[in-house]
Every structure is written in C-alpha cells, then in structure tokens.
Amino acid sequence: MTELSTSFHGLRVDLGRLAERIATLAAIGGTGTAVTRLGLSTEEQAARELVGGWLVARGAALHRDPAANLLARLGPSGGAPAVLIGSHLDTVPDGGRFDGALGVVCAVEAIEALCDAGLTFRRAVEVVAWADEEGARFGIGLFGSAAAFGCLPPGAAERTDVNGVSIARALQALGERGDPTAARFMAPAGAYLELHIEQGPRLERAGQAVGLVSEIVGIFHGRVRVEGRGDHAGTTSMETRRDALAGAAAMVLAVEAAGRARPGVVATVGELAVTPGAKNVVPSAATFSLDLRSGDAAHLEELIHAIRDAIRVIALERGLRAGVDVLSTVPVTPLDASLRDLLRRAALAEGLVAPVLQSGAGHDALNAQRAGVPSAMLFVRSTGGSHTPREDCLVADAAVGALVLARALRELAC
C-alpha cells in the first residue's frame, strides 16, 4: 500500500487503506458512484458497524446513544473533557460518496496515524458518527448532534417520513427506546473537530487542498402545507377551481423570486408532494419544503418574512389555506478562532496556506459550537458538486486532511 508520510513524529497516512475504506463505505447503499444511505436506516446502521469495527481494532470502546449516534472512545476515562472528532454517515437520496462519510474516514485515519506513530492519548478522544445529519428522511437536519447537544425541536420523536414511520419507531427498529432526547451528553466535551468536503468550487479555483471554516450560515428549514378542494378534472371549470398544486407552484416561484431579489441569500424548494396525486383530479393539497440560508442574520430574517407574506397573499388570492411548519432554525454560527488557528498551524506544517472560508452548508459543528463546545472545521477540496453522484475528492487531498487532523489531535490529546 502507498503511504503519505511526514517527518513530524513519523506520522503516516496510508493512501491505500484510505481509498479502500472510502470505497467499502460507499458500497453500503451504493450503486456506482451514487449512495443512498438515509438517516436512521439499516444502511446507516451498517455503516456505523463498519466504522466501529475499524476503531475497535485500535482499542476503542464503542457506545451508541439513544439517538443512534456512534461514539468510539480512546484514551483515559477520566481527566480533561474528551476531544470529539468526526462527521456523519448518512446521505441524501442518490447522493455522493464523500459528503459526511469522508470526515468520519479521515478521523479514523488520523487515529490510525497517531497509533502507528506510537503516541498515546493523555486525554480521551471520541470519534463520532452523527446520525441523520442530512435530515432527508424526517426533515430535521443535524438530527444526531441536535439530540446530543439538547437542541432538538419540540416533538421530534413524532416526526414521520413519507411512509408514515416516526423517528421514534425508526429508532426502536434499531434497538433504541425511541426517545432521542435521552441522547443528551451528560458531561461536556472539550473540543470538536470536523473534516468535510467543501461542496463548492472555491478550493479548486484557488488550487488548495484544504481550507478553514470561519462560520456556518444561518439556516431555516420549513414545510409549507397548501390546502384547496379536490374536484373532477373534466367537469370543474377553471374559474371555480381551488387547485392546491397551482397555488403551491405560484408560491414556489415566489420563493425563488425572493431569493433572487436579495444579495447573500439562497432559497430552495427541494420537495413537493401532491394529494391525491391522480391525473384526473384537481389537487386538494400540496406540501413543499423550504430551505433558506444566509451568512447575515438580518438578511435571513428578511427573506423568511418576505416568503411568509408571499405565501399568505397567494393563498388569499386563490381561495386556499396555507401554513408554514417550522422544522428547524439555526443562527449564523462563528466557529472557534483558537481551534481554527490550531488547524491553520497544522496545515502550515504540511506546507499549506489554508484559506478561510464561510460554509454555506449546515454541519454538526454548529450544534457543538452553540452548546459551548469549541469547534472547528477543515474543508477538503472537492469537485463535481455535492449531494450528487458526481461528487468527487482526490484521495491525496483526503490524506492531507487526515494528516492535518492528526497533527491537531496530537497537540490536543497526545
């Protein structure tokens, strides 16, 4: 196997092992380069078991909490609060091989590098694989870390997927009690490090393998329910219809227009469901998702109000009922400057000047940071977009990221 090595205490990252593990993990729920590994599913659980096995081989003690988060602990049981390091293993439907999963694999590889160098942990390190980060199945993004850090929205256990399966039932099917709020950490963590692919083109354009995250944008996730009246498609005149889908379509265009009209924001509708869903029936109801984001809290709030107003006006004009169900909201979250500087110095030791970037995507690090756990993120260059089978990342870049993590962990815990 090929190794990427440094002279710093003999730290080595095995490129062959890293590539093999990326491929093995991608095969769980994977077809070609596409991966579907939804949160709280048997596929996600199989991925946790695979990763757990890698860490047990290094002497880790495994624990799965009531929200199905995997934690693998190495080092002493007492002393200073543990250093957390990891990401998530779930994907969106037909997603890519690297989003989330690479952060877990590189965290494991950082542990391998430290152990191979003969270093021991003077404080505990916990490799974590957060459950259901994407929220693609139940609509609650960052689910596992929200449970762990006590910031789940009310009634989370009762939220259902498209098949009517609740979060509580999904957890029970995995052997848990069904109460994700019981996952909350009893003891504080001392720090959290997360590696993630960038999911954008900035590092590629800059010709840099890694970057540092300054803050994570604010995010509003919602679900809009539009109710009209079901009627026969052939016998109901156009002027008497109360078509829920037509109203929802106008609202979706209003969401896009509101996003285009404001700098520094993005507004997306990624899901749309129609009832009853028959070609010869005027739709009686339609439900669509809202994903609104900005790095400026005031701009995000303005966008939310504008979209709510537009939905209300369109519903009134068309004789419909409409409401917005708030699934989750997270504020703009600056990450820890001292940990970011530690990652910067670790990158410099690899001969890299890592640019500082804002994250336009939500990550579990924001829940840790908001809970008072100093948190930092390392971006690794990726290409082909994200949340798509085109998503790609060079193993050599991933190896550099793993080495940067290993250097930072050495200073924090070894």
C-alpha positions in Angstrom: 0.0 0.0 0.0 1.1 3.5 -0.8 1.8 5.8 2.2 1.8 9.5 2.6 4.3 10.3 5.3 5.7 13.3 7.1 8.7 13.8 9.3 6.6 15.1 12.2 6.9 12.3 14.8 6.7 9.8 12.0 3.0 10.5 11.2 1.9 8.5 8.2 -1.4 8.2 6.3 -1.9 5.1 4.3 -3.4 6.1 0.9 -4.3 2.6 0.0 -6.1 2.0 3.3 -7.9 5.4 3.0 -9.0 4.6 -0.6 -10.2 1.1 0.3 -12.2 2.4 3.2 -13.8 5.1 1.2 -14.9 2.5 -1.4 -16.0 0.0 1.2 -18.2 2.5 3.0 -19.6 3.8 -0.3 -20.7 0.2 -1.2 -23.3 0.4 1.7 -26.3 1.7 0.0 -24.2 2.4 -3.1 -24.7 1.8 -6.8 -21.9 3.0 -9.0 -20.9 6.4 -7.6 -24.4 7.0 -6.2 -25.1 6.3 -2.5 -28.5 6.3 -0.7 -28.0 5.8 3.0 -30.8 7.6 4.7 -30.8 8.6 8.4 -31.9 6.0 11.0 -32.0 3.3 8.3 -30.5 -0.2 8.3 -27.9 1.1 5.7 -26.8 3.9 8.1 -26.5 1.3 10.9 -24.4 -1.0 8.7 -22.1 1.9 8.1 -21.8 2.6 11.8 -20.9 -1.0 12.4 -18.2 -1.0 9.8 -16.6 2.1 11.2 -16.9 0.8 14.7 -15.0 -2.3 13.7 -12.1 -0.2 12.4 -11.9 1.6 15.7 -12.3 -1.4 17.9 -9.2 -2.8 16.2 -7.4 0.2 17.7 -8.7 -0.5 21.2 -11.7 1.9 21.1 -14.7 1.4 23.4 -17.9 1.7 21.4 -21.1 3.4 22.5 -24.3 4.1 20.6 -26.5 6.7 22.3 -30.4 6.8 22.2 -30.3 9.0 19.0 -28.2 6.3 17.2 -25.0 8.4 17.3 -21.9 6.2 17.3 -19.1 7.2 19.7 -15.8 5.4 19.8 -13.6 6.4 22.8 -9.9 6.0 23.0 -7.6 7.1 25.9 -8.3 7.6 29.6 -11.8 7.5 31.1 -11.1 10.5 33.4 -9.3 13.7 33.3 -10.0 16.6 30.9 -13.2 16.6 28.8 -12.9 14.5 25.6 -11.9 15.8 22.2 -14.6 14.9 19.7 -13.7 14.3 16.0 -15.9 13.1 13.2 -18.9 13.8 10.9 -21.9 11.9 9.6 -22.5 8.7 7.6 -26.0 9.3 6.1 -26.6 10.7 2.7 -29.4 12.3 0.7 -31.2 10.1 -1.8 -28.8 9.3 -4.7 -26.1 11.3 -3.0 -22.3 11.1 -3.3 -19.6 9.0 -1.6 -17.8 11.8 0.3 -20.3 14.2 1.9 -20.0 13.4 5.7 -18.5 10.0 5.2 -15.1 11.4 4.3 -15.0 13.2 7.6 -15.5 10.0 9.5 -13.0 8.0 7.5 -10.4 10.8 7.8 -11.0 10.9 11.6 -10.3 7.2 11.8 -7.2 7.6 9.6 -5.9 10.4 11.9 -6.3 7.9 14.9 -4.5 5.2 12.8 -1.6 7.7 12.1 -1.2 8.6 15.8 -1.4 5.0 16.9 1.1 3.8 14.2 3.5 6.5 15.4 3.4 5.0 18.9 1.7 8.0 20.5 -0.7 7.6 23.4 -3.7 9.7 24.4 -3.3 11.7 27.6 -7.0 12.8 27.3 -9.8 11.0 25.8 -10.7 11.2 22.1 -14.1 10.2 20.8 -14.6 9.5 17.1 -18.2 10.3 16.5 -20.5 9.4 13.6 -23.6 11.6 13.9 -26.9 10.1 12.9 -29.2 11.6 10.2 -27.3 14.8 9.6 -28.9 15.4 6.3 -32.5 15.3 7.6 -33.5 13.9 4.2 -35.9 11.3 5.7 -37.6 13.1 8.6 -37.0 16.8 7.8 -34.8 17.5 10.8 -31.3 18.4 9.7 -28.3 17.7 12.1 -30.6 15.4 14.0 -28.0 13.4 15.9 -25.9 16.3 17.1 -29.0 18.2 17.9 -30.1 15.3 20.2 -26.7 15.1 21.8 -26.4 18.8 22.5 -30.0 19.2 23.6 -31.4 21.4 20.8 -33.9 19.1 19.0 -37.2 20.9 18.0 -40.3 20.0 20.1 -42.0 16.8 19.2 -39.0 15.5 17.2 -39.7 11.8 18.0 -43.2 12.1 16.4 -41.9 13.4 13.0 -42.6 10.9 10.2 -41.1 10.0 6.9 -43.0 9.7 3.6 -44.1 6.2 4.7 -45.5 7.3 8.0 -42.7 5.9 10.0 -41.9 8.1 13.0 -38.4 8.9 14.3 -39.4 7.0 17.5 -40.3 3.9 15.5 -37.2 4.1 13.4 -35.0 4.3 16.5 -36.9 1.3 18.0 -36.2 -0.7 14.9 -32.5 -0.1 15.5 -32.8 -1.3 19.1 -33.2 2.0 20.8 -36.0 3.1 23.2 -37.4 5.7 20.7 -36.6 8.8 22.7 -33.9 10.8 21.0 -33.8 13.5 23.8 -32.2 10.9 26.1 -29.1 11.2 24.0 -28.0 14.5 25.5 -24.4 14.4 26.7 -24.1 14.1 30.5 -20.6 15.6 30.5 -19.3 18.4 28.3 -16.8 17.8 25.5 -13.6 19.8 25.4 -13.4 20.4 21.7 -14.8 19.2 18.4 -13.1 18.9 15.1 -14.9 18.1 11.8 -13.4 17.5 8.4 -15.8 17.8 5.4 -15.6 18.2 1.7 -16.0 21.8 0.7 -19.1 21.1 -1.5 -18.2 24.1 -3.7 -15.6 25.3 -6.1 -13.5 27.8 -4.1 -10.6 25.5 -3.1 -10.5 24.0 -6.6 -10.2 27.5 -8.1 -7.6 28.5 -5.6 -5.6 25.4 -6.2 -5.6 24.5 -2.5 -6.2 21.1 -0.9 -7.7 22.3 2.4 -9.4 25.3 3.8 -10.5 26.6 7.2 -14.1 27.4 8.1 -14.8 30.8 9.8 -18.6 30.4 10.3 -21.6 28.5 9.2 -24.5 30.2 7.7 -27.9 30.6 9.3 -30.5 28.1 8.1 -34.3 28.0 8.1 -35.9 24.6 7.3 -39.7 24.6 6.9 -42.6 22.7 5.3 -45.5 24.5 3.6 -48.9 22.8 3.5 -51.3 24.2 0.9 -55.0 23.1 1.1 -57.6 23.6 -1.6 -60.5 21.5 -2.9 -60.3 18.3 -4.8 -62.6 18.2 -7.9 -63.1 16.3 -11.1 -60.6 17.4 -13.7 -63.1 17.2 -16.6 -66.2 18.7 -15.1 -64.8 21.6 -12.9 -64.4 24.9 -14.7 -61.2 26.8 -14.4 -62.7 29.8 -12.7 -64.3 27.7 -9.9 -61.2 25.6 -9.0 -59.2 25.9 -5.8 -56.2 24.0 -7.1 -53.7 23.4 -4.3 -50.9 22.5 -6.7 -51.3 25.5 -8.9 -51.2 27.7 -5.8 -48.2 25.8 -4.5 -46.5 26.3 -7.9 -47.0 30.1 -7.6 -45.6 30.0 -4.1 -42.5 28.1 -5.2 -41.9 30.7 -7.9 -42.3 33.4 -5.2 -39.7 31.7 -3.0 -37.3 31.7 -6.0 -38.0 35.4 -6.7 -37.5 36.4 -3.0 -34.1 34.7 -3.1 -33.0 36.3 -6.3 -34.1 39.7 -5.1 -31.7 39.7 -2.1 -27.9 39.6 -2.1 -26.2 36.9 0.0 -29.2 34.6 0.4 -30.3 31.3 -1.2 -33.8 29.9 -1.2 -34.6 26.4 -2.3 -37.7 24.2 -2.7 -36.4 20.6 -3.0 -39.5 18.6 -2.1 -43.1 18.7 -3.4 -45.9 16.2 -2.7 -49.4 16.3 -4.2 -52.7 14.9 -2.8 -54.4 12.8 -4.1 -51.9 12.5 -6.9 -54.2 11.3 -9.7 -54.1 12.7 -13.2 -57.8 13.3 -13.5 -58.3 15.0 -10.0 -57.8 18.7 -9.2 -55.2 18.5 -6.4 -56.8 19.0 -3.0 -53.5 19.5 -1.1 -49.8 20.1 -1.8 -46.8 20.2 0.5 -43.4 21.6 -0.3 -40.1 22.2 1.6 -38.3 25.4 2.4 -34.5 25.7 2.7 -33.5 29.3 3.3 -29.9 30.3 4.1 -27.7 33.4 4.6 -24.5 34.4 6.3 -26.2 37.5 7.5 -28.9 37.1 10.2 -30.8 40.2 9.2 -30.9 39.2 5.6 -32.2 35.7 6.5 -34.9 37.1 8.7 -36.0 39.5 5.9 -36.1 36.6 3.5 -38.3 34.5 5.8 -40.8 37.3 6.3 -41.0 38.1 2.6 -41.7 34.4 1.8 -44.3 34.1 4.5 -46.0 37.2 3.2 -46.0 36.0 -0.4 -47.5 32.6 0.7 -50.3 34.4 2.6 -51.1 36.7 -0.3 -51.2 33.9 -2.9 -53.4 31.7 -0.7 -55.9 34.6 -0.2 -56.0 35.3 -4.0 -56.6 31.7 -4.9 -59.1 30.8 -2.1 -56.6 28.4 -0.4 -55.4 27.7 3.1 -51.7 27.6 3.7 -49.4 27.4 6.7 -45.7 27.1 7.3 -44.4 24.4 9.7 -41.0 25.4 11.1 -38.8 22.2 11.1 -35.6 23.8 12.4 -33.8 27.1 12.6 -30.1 27.7 13.3 -28.4 31.1 13.5 -25.2 32.2 11.8 -22.6 30.4 13.9 -19.0 31.6 14.1 -16.6 28.7 14.9 -13.8 28.8 17.5 -10.9 31.0 16.5 -8.2 29.3 18.6 -9.1 25.9 17.2 -9.1 27.3 13.7 -5.6 28.7 14.4 -4.5 25.2 15.5 -5.7 23.7 12.2 -4.0 26.6 10.4 -0.7 25.8 12.0 -1.2 22.1 11.3 -1.8 22.9 7.6 1.3 25.1 7.6 3.3 22.1 8.9 2.2 20.3 5.7 3.4 23.3 3.6 -0.2 24.6 3.0 -1.6 28.1 3.4 -5.2 27.2 4.0 -7.7 29.9 3.0 -10.5 30.9 5.4 -14.0 30.2 4.0 -17.6 30.6 5.1 -19.7 27.4 5.0 -22.9 27.7 3.0 -24.0 24.3 4.3 -25.0 23.3 7.7 -22.8 21.0 9.7 -22.9 19.3 13.1 -20.1 21.6 14.3 -22.6 24.4 14.6 -24.6 22.4 17.2 -21.5 21.7 19.2 -20.3 25.3 19.0 -23.7 26.6 20.0 -23.7 24.2 23.0 -20.5 25.8 24.3 -18.1 23.2 22.8 -15.2 24.9 21.0 -15.5 23.7 17.4 -13.5 24.0 14.2 -13.9 22.7 10.7 -11.4 21.7 8.0 -12.6 21.7 4.4 -11.1 19.4 1.8 -11.1 20.3 -1.9 -13.9 18.5 -3.8 -15.2 18.7 -7.4 -18.4 17.8 -9.3 -20.8 19.5 -6.9 -22.3 17.8 -3.9 -25.4 15.8 -2.9 -24.9 14.1 -6.3 -23.2 11.0 -7.7 -20.8 13.4 -9.5 -19.3 14.4 -6.1 -15.6 13.6 -6.1 -12.5 14.1 -3.9 -8.9 13.1 -4.6 -7.6 10.5 -2.1 -4.4 12.5 -1.9 -6.3 15.6 -0.8 -8.2 13.5 1.8 -4.9 12.2 3.1 -3.6 15.7 3.6 -6.8 16.5 5.5 -6.3 13.4 7.7 -2.7 14.4 8.4 -3.8 17.9 9.4 -6.4 16.4 11.8 -3.7 14.0 13.2 -1.4 17.0 13.9 -4.1 18.9 15.6 -5.2 15.8 17.7 -1.6 15.3 18.7 -1.5 18.8 20.2 -4.9 18.5 21.8 -4.8 15.0 23.2 -1.5 13.1 22.9 
